[in-house]
Amino acid sequence: MKTTEGHDINKKNPDFANMVSKLEFTCHARAFDVIFLPKYHSEPNFIEQCWGYAKRRIYRQKAPSSSEAILEHNIIESLDAVPQSSMRRFATRYFRFIDAYRKGLDGVQAAWSIKKYRHRILPESIMKEFDGFHVRIGTCIG
């Protein structure tokens, strides 16, 4: 059994349902929120999107260095320069993926649906759209 599977089983057990993990306890003590993200889904993960934005648009423009202190400074400065409007956009996209997964879609179907319903939430009947169709990367094949 993997650690995450054990964590999920314990969370379903009434004796452990309200238990706070050491990570959650430590973060909350320092006034940080903890958000558990789905495993292996870095594409919709807004934290990864913020880092990708910082790396592509800001970090790569800085002078190369082998000094750990300078690298750390450049990373922090690059992350601080990500516009809040972009962070909100990334977070909205992430929550749309989570909504799609909750409605039973897989990764490819979720990506297709999010593009189709770009400015709206996914309808509850979204799975009916896939009846008789097999969604493949960017296309529908009937």
NORQUI-V825217 format. One record per residue. N is the residue number from 1. NEAR is the number of other C-alpha atoms within 8 Angstrom. Layout:
BEGIN
n->(N,N)
near->(NEAR,NEAR)
END
This chain:
BEGIN
n->(1,2,3,4,5,6,7,8,9,10,11,12,13,14,15,16,17,18,19,20,21,22,23,24,25,26,27,28,29,30,31,32,33,34,35,36,37,38,39,40,41,42,43,44,45,46,47,48,49,50,51,52,53,54,55,56,57,58,59,60,61,62,63,64,65,66,67,68,69,70,71,72,73,74,75,76,77,78,79,80,81,82,83,84,85,86,87,88,89,90,91,92,93,94,95,96,97,98,99,100,101,102,103,104,105,106,107,108,109,110,111,112,113,114,115,116,117,118,119,120,121,122,123,124,125,126,127,128,129,130,131,132,133,134,135,136,137,138,139,140,141,142)
near->(4,5,6,6,8,9,8,8,8,9,11,8,8,7,5,9,9,7,6,6,6,6,6,10,9,8,11,10,7,6,6,7,7,7,4,4,5,5,4,4,7,6,6,11,12,11,6,10,11,13,9,8,10,13,10,8,8,11,11,8,6,7,5,4,6,6,6,6,6,9,10,8,8,10,9,8,8,12,10,6,8,11,6,6,6,9,11,8,8,13,10,8,11,11,8,11,12,8,9,14,11,7,9,7,11,8,7,10,10,12,9,11,10,13,7,6,9,7,4,5,7,11,5,6,6,9,10,6,7,9,6,5,9,8,12,9,6,6,6,8,7,5)
END
